Amino acid sequence: MVTPRALEHEFETQDLMINMGPQHPSTHGVFRMVLTIDGEVVRDVVPYVGYMHRGAEKLCETMDYRQGIGYMDRTEYLANFNAELSYVMAVEKLLDIDVPERAQWIRMILCELNRISSHFMFTGAFGTDVGVFGTAFTYSFIQREIVQDLFEEITGDRLMYAYFRPGGLAWEVTDNFVARVHEVLADMRQGVIDIDGLLTHNEIFVARTKGVGYISGQDAIDYGMSGPALRASGVDLDIRKAEPYLYYDQIDFDVPLGEHGDVYDRFVLRVEEIRQSIRIVEQCIERLQPGPIQPERMPRMLRTPPGEVYIRTEAPRGEYGIYLVSKGGNRPYRLKIRSACLSNLQALKHMTVGQYVADAVIVLGSIDIVLCEVDR
Amino acid sequence: MTTDEPQTEAPPSFDDTIWSTVDGALAGISATPERGVLDLIVHIPPDEVLRGLTALRRHEALDFDYLRSLTAVDNEDEGIDVVYHLYSTTHRHNVTVKTTLSNDDLTVDTATTVWRAANWLERETAEMFGIRFNNHPDPRTLLMPEDMTDTFPLRKDHPLAEIEVLQGEGMGYTEEGQ
């Protein structure tokens, strides 16, 4: 009888290098990684990013503060409102202006709805990564489309909203806004139940994702991870709670935490976050009062005093930060976009090495990357 | 902290910030505080910044275990600032560390030994500003093409122009297909 050990000596195995991407359906954009595999096990991963680098930071230096809003949409195209929010808050902080209450509540509602639509996008796309293509994907996308319809009614655009302005909002929401939000929320509640049935409690799905792609909380912090990917490892860091902005300190909601730091936890956490976001929107809608949506006196051209500020908000994928340096004048001297996905992606190697090659795709999918945000 | 610390003569008080603790942690390093809009800003000279960051990371009452962001700002004649945004997940406080590199010597020690998060952020900062991070474990380009190591897009002297113009200006951009 041949023992496994004898086999090892008999056959000289050779590492195999596999190139994946940049044009690969499961990389969610143009992302390339070179996997070194030994049999079925991944030994090394070298990620390559930058295929979508457009120099958004440099471009923002050349245009005035209001023109830069559109570029935020184009960096984070799945959570546009959250991206715009960081930017306008940074400008407001430097200008030192107060935003009317109604505008803040509407911002909160839109940001949370955007989080819901982004997480539904994730559940659909992640289902495809795992191999349950079809039902879960279409069910998720129906929900996302419902939210998108509401955004289109308000802003006039399906994806590139450019609706937030330093000081408030571009224009008033539609008359039937409150009723429409209630309608959308009803659909979202059903959507979460559907996803739970299709994926969360699906035996095959659970078997495929549990215990895969583990990262400890300590490592996740060290890699600078943020958002659901960090909280799945049990680290209680949600900027909405830790450093409340808008009116998150007046709202009652929970921050779900994972226990195992694996792919399954990252998935379940996002589904749970959809539920919490629904709770937040419900409370915001109740407190929405008529009033102005822009300060009374806003200058035609925004000129900031010299100074710098680093604004961070909790976007669906993690910390979306804007580091704005002004030397006076009507445009940023330097604008740095802190991308949540870039930092999360750094931990990919840590999570993938030692896993099966078939799981490399679902580990990547569980980070929920948006390559436009990584490359900027 | 040395005796000729200019902090004593600065009129703004830092009592409501974590400056006194930071000052204690940075003993022997010449650091100067500045009041930022949100967070405390600490200026440290480039040759001491790695020691400073390590001290901030290791200090028990500060425990800056989370590197939020790392970037640079080109101040043209005044050199390039490297900016570190730090956060403590246990104590929930922030600090911004700034170090100014002179234009003749754009090198600083890598912070990858303190936080692994610094790896990609330093690669990006290096290729965008032409800063060299000493002892960086993986000094390749991140977002820019591999062979484009002689032109630094986020510097203020780099023009914002179309690729055809840049090729004509000898900025190191090669013709398509070469």
Interface residues (C-beta under 8 A of the other chain):
Chain A: V49 G50 H53 G55 E57 K58 L59 T62 K93 L94 I221 D222 Y223 G224 V235 L237 A242 E243 G307 E308 V309 Y310 I311 R312 E319 G321 Y323 V325 Y333 R334 K336 R338 L342 S343 L345 Q346 D375 R376
Chain B: G36 V37 L38 D39 D65 Y66 L67 R68 S69 T71 V73 D74 V83 H85 T89 R92 T96 W115 R116 A117 N119 W120 L121 E124 T141 L142 L143 M144 P145 P153 L154 H158 L160
